[in-house]
Amino acid sequence: MIRPSRIGAAAALERLDGWSAVDGRDAIRKTYTFKDFNLAFAWMTRIARVADSLDHHPEWSNIYNRVDVVLATHDAAGVTALDVNLAQRMDDAATSLKEEQS
């Protein structure tokens, strides 16, 4: 698989809403908050499948209803289009999951 070239956090953030740069490294971050632990874990399960299909895995942690995510392409030493793609899919899945629950 050919990996995408580094575009940098600034370029990625121009294409994403609610994401921010990580201090001290070329990476982006976002915190997702859900109604409860079950929804947070359901979202993580959906994203795990997406990430695996892309062969691109997030740095993330979960505490109750919150999931903190950091994205960077390690073999490119920074943010690539792959990170933008995964970020957009994360945002879409979060919106979809919240809509399903309302």
Buried (B, 14 or more C-beta within 10 A) or exposed (E): EEBBEBBEBEEBBEEBEEBEBBEEEBBBBBEBEBEEEEBBBBBBEBBEEBBEEEEBEBEBEBEEBEBBBBBBBEEBEBBBBBBBBBBBBBBEBBEEBBEEEE
